[in-house]
Amino acid sequence: MSKKLFLLLTSVLTLSVQVTAQQDPLLTHFIFNKMSFNPAATGSEDGFIGTSVYRNQWDKIDGAPNSAILNLEGNMSRFFPGGLGLSFLHDAIGFNRQNNLMLNYSYPIKISTTDELRLGLGVGMLNFGMKPNWVTSDPGTFDKSLPTAFSSTGLDLNFGIYYKSAKNFYAGLSVTHINGSEIKHQTELNNVTFNQLYPIHRHLYVMGGYTTRKIGPGKIDAQMLLRSELNLASVDINARYIVEKYGYAGLTYRSSDAIAIMLGYTPTTVPNFTIGYSYDITTNKLSNVSRGSHEILLRYCYYLPIPPLEISRHPRWL
């Protein structure tokens, strides 16, 4: 009797299991990816820009993160105030897959003739799922409480503030996933329903950068990016020597993770096109099994031609 009562109770019982979903990916070339984590930086540069980045993190480690990003953005000041951008992110870690599609808008507020403050909002969707292939110690048994294949989509919101000075200085503050969405999936075990929750944590970003005046044939720019999910934090600091219309070379330090070498090349035949590469030398305990991280950047800028100067004359004075 007690066994039947137990089965009856468990058949209507709902349990919740919380699992942490994967979080925002990191990039060594974050300089060219500001829009993804700070929508206020959208359209802060002149022209229309397309940026694509692929990152293979911790090479030769099975299930290590692989990320791909495509950003399209434009300064729309010739048509209306502000900047527009579309950002797509694909991130894979182990069995997990995450896709983000975000539409960004930034509105500029003039502080002076040379400086401006931009406010930005990103609205989009986040899809999280997994397709596991569990391997058990006993091939004849399987733990049904393990997550099964699923995919689910939810609303995603980002917000940011971005300050840009004509004196070659910028700073930004932003929060991603401000709505704190949760991806839910249900599974059953012995007539018990489990609600598996995959929370998408809010991330805080603080960034800044400064570009020096010309030193020899080029100039130096230094950047800093702090990222935190309000639990753990990491900081990227980099410096590049840039020779305009030729390319750049630089170094990046990431706290408790890596030191990276950055190289960029601009073909003389396509002056608005940049090819970049970085190699991260792992400095934590993963260095014993990892061959480092690789990153490839492709970036193209298109600038609208300057509109012709129109001069009108009064027909009486022609």
Secondary structure, 3 states (H helix, E strand, C coil): CHHHHHHHHHHCCEEEEECCCCCCCCCCCHHHCHHHHCHHHCCCCCCEEEEEEEEECCCCCCCCCEEEEEEEEEECCCCCCCEEEEEEEEEEECCEEEEEEEEEEEEEEECCCCEEEEEEEEEEEEEEEECCCCCCCCCCCCCCCCCCCEEEEEEEEEEEEEEEECCCEEEEEEEECCCCCEEEEEEEECCEEEEEEEECCCEEEEEEEEECCCECCEEEEEEEEEEECCCCEEEEEEEEEEECCCEEEEEEEECCCEEEEEEEECCCCCCCEEEEEEEEEECCHHHHCCCCEEEEEEEEEECCCCCCCCCCCCHHHC
